[in-house]
Amino acid sequence: MLTTTRRGISYPNPDRSDRADIALHISYVALAADSDVLFQQGTDAARQAAPRQTGGGKFWYATDTGLLWYDDGTAWRQVQTPQLSVPNTQTASYTLALADNTKTIEMNVASANTITIPTNTGVGFPIGTNINLAQLGTGQTSIVAAGGVTLRSYNNNLKLAGQYAMASVIKRGTDDWWAAGNLVP
């Protein structure tokens, strides 16, 4: 564990070996900030069913999705955590899952393949979700919207340009997404 001399705040190790101590680390931040913060962990379904904290101040680590949430008193807000932006390598066509939020989907496929953006009822990504897409293999990767999903891109370009091309998809509204990056017709 790394510790600062100022305020005695401890931070997780860069190699994430002390991940099991995340609740302890959050409590150090709360003590240093001198505010009422509650930290819980469990599944994402348990987070959604959990009672609200009056005035906010609750953090929740979803053990099934690896996402960190903050209850501001009126709504759950996802905490964007860059350390969660790790590759999720796929070897066949793939439909995005909630755990992909803030990650990079690498398509390591030798033939043409697709990444499908599901409907909000299928996977309830929060608005603002940002997922990077990369074509690692030689097979061209196309971005496809499930029925009922609007996918916006310049000139309707929805295919990654070739091997090692990258793009991002960003949820801008319920069943409404942006696609931008190294995309071709």
RARA-V255399 format. One record per pair of residues at least 12 apart in sequence whose ideal C-beta (glycine too) atoms are under 8 Angstrom apart, sorted by the first residue. I is the first residue (numbers start at 0). J is the second residue. D is the distance in whole Angstrom. If there is no record, write none. Layout:
I:J:D / I:J:D
This chain:
0:12:6 / 0:17:6 / 0:20:7 / 1:13:8 / 6:31:4 / 7:27:7 / 7:31:7 / 8:27:5 / 8:28:6 / 8:31:5 / 9:23:8 / 9:24:6 / 9:27:5 / 10:24:7 / 11:24:6 / 15:82:7 / 21:40:8 / 21:60:6 / 22:38:5 / 22:40:7 / 22:60:8 / 25:38:4 / 25:58:6 / 26:38:7 / 34:56:7 / 35:54:8 / 35:56:5 / 36:56:5 / 36:57:7 / 36:58:7 / 37:52:6 / 37:56:6 / 37:57:5 / 37:58:7 / 38:57:8 / 38:58:5 / 38:59:8 / 38:60:8 / 39:57:7 / 39:58:7 / 39:59:5 / 39:60:8 / 40:59:7 / 40:60:4 / 40:61:8 / 40:62:6 / 41:59:7 / 41:61:7 / 41:62:6 / 42:61:6 / 42:62:6 / 42:63:5 / 43:61:4 / 43:63:6 / 43:64:5 / 43:66:7 / 43:97:7 / 46:59:4 / 46:61:6 / 46:68:6 / 46:75:7 / 47:75:8 / 51:70:6 / 51:72:7 / 52:70:5 / 52:72:7 / 53:72:7 / 54:72:5 / 55:69:8 / 55:70:6 / 55:71:4 / 55:72:3 / 55:73:8 / 56:70:7 / 56:72:8 / 57:69:7 / 57:70:4 / 58:70:8 / 58:78:8 / 59:75:8 / 63:98:7 / 64:97:5 / 64:98:5 / 64:100:8 / 65:83:6 / 65:98:6 / 66:78:8 / 66:80:8 / 66:83:7 / 66:97:8 / 66:98:8 / 66:100:6 / 66:101:8 / 67:80:6 / 75:125:8 / 76:125:8 / 77:100:7 / 77:125:5 / 77:127:7 / 77:128:8 / 79:101:6 / 79:129:8 / 80:101:7 / 81:101:7 / 83:101:5 / 83:102:7 / 84:101:5 / 84:102:6 / 84:103:6 / 84:131:7 / 85:102:6 / 85:103:7 / 86:102:7 / 86:103:5 / 86:104:8 / 86:105:5 / 86:133:8 / 87:99:6 / 87:102:5 / 87:103:7 / 87:104:5 / 87:105:7 / 88:105:4 / 88:107:5 / 88:135:7 / 89:104:6 / 89:105:7 / 89:106:6 / 89:107:7 / 89:108:7 / 90:107:6 / 90:108:6 / 91:108:6 / 91:112:7 / 92:108:8 / 92:112:5 / 92:113:5 / 92:114:7 / 92:115:7 / 93:106:7 / 93:112:8 / 93:113:8 / 93:114:6 / 93:115:7 / 94:114:8 / 94:115:4 / 94:117:6 / 94:145:8 / 95:114:7 / 95:115:7 / 95:116:6 / 95:117:6 / 95:122:7 / 95:124:8 / 95:130:6 / 95:168:8 / 96:122:6 / 97:122:5 / 97:123:7 / 97:124:6 / 99:130:5 / 100:124:6 / 100:125:7 / 100:128:5 / 100:129:8 / 100:130:6 / 101:128:8 / 101:129:6 / 101:130:7 / 102:130:6 / 102:131:7 / 103:130:8 / 103:131:4 / 103:132:7 / 103:133:6 / 103:165:8 / 104:130:6 / 104:131:7 / 104:132:5 / 104:133:7 / 105:133:5 / 105:135:4 / 106:132:7 / 106:133:7 / 106:134:5 / 106:135:6 / 106:136:6 / 106:138:7 / 106:140:4 / 106:159:8 / 107:135:4 / 107:136:4 / 108:136:4 / 108:138:4 / 108:140:7 / 109:136:5 / 109:137:6 / 109:138:5 / 110:138:4 / 111:138:5 / 111:139:5 / 111:140:8 / 111:141:7 / 112:136:8 / 112:138:5 / 112:139:8 / 112:140:5 / 112:141:7 / 113:140:7 / 113:141:5 / 113:142:7 / 113:143:5 / 114:132:6 / 114:140:6 / 114:141:7 / 114:142:5 / 114:143:7 / 115:143:5 / 115:144:8 / 115:145:6 / 116:142:7 / 116:143:7 / 116:144:5 / 116:145:6 / 116:148:5 / 116:150:6 / 116:168:6 / 116:176:6 / 117:145:5 / 117:148:7 / 118:145:5 / 118:146:7 / 118:147:5 / 118:148:6 / 118:174:6 / 119:173:5 / 119:174:5 / 121:145:7 / 124:170:5 / 125:170:7 / 126:170:5 / 126:171:7 / 126:172:6 / 126:173:8 / 127:169:7 / 127:170:6 / 128:169:7 / 128:170:4 / 129:167:6 / 129:168:8 / 129:169:5 / 129:170:8 / 130:167:7 / 130:168:5 / 130:169:8 / 131:165:6 / 131:166:8 / 131:167:5 / 132:159:7 / 132:165:7 / 132:166:5 / 132:167:7 / 132:168:7 / 132:180:7 / 133:159:8 / 133:163:7 / 133:164:7 / 133:165:5 / 134:159:4 / 134:160:8 / 134:161:7 / 134:162:6 / 134:163:7 / 134:164:5 / 134:165:8 / 135:162:7 / 135:163:7 / 136:162:7 / 137:162:5 / 139:158:6 / 139:159:7 / 139:161:7 / 140:158:7 / 140:159:5 / 140:164:8 / 141:157:6 / 141:158:5 / 141:159:8 / 142:157:5 / 142:158:8 / 142:159:8 / 142:166:7 / 142:168:7 / 142:178:5 / 142:182:8 / 143:157:7 / 144:176:7 / 147:174:6 / 148:174:5 / 148:175:8 / 148:176:7 / 149:174:6 / 149:175:5 / 149:176:7 / 150:168:8 / 150:176:5 / 150:178:6 / 151:171:8 / 151:175:8 / 151:176:7 / 151:177:5 / 151:178:7 / 152:177:7 / 152:178:4 / 152:179:7 / 152:182:6 / 153:179:7 / 153:182:7 / 154:184:7 / 155:184:7 / 156:182:4 / 156:183:5 / 156:184:5 / 157:178:6 / 157:182:6 / 158:182:6 / 158:183:5 / 158:184:7 / 159:180:8 / 159:181:6 / 159:182:7 / 159:183:8 / 160:181:5 / 160:182:7 / 160:183:5 / 164:180:7 / 164:181:4 / 164:182:8 / 165:180:5 / 165:181:6 / 166:178:6 / 166:179:6 / 166:180:3 / 166:181:6 / 166:182:5 / 167:179:6 / 167:180:6
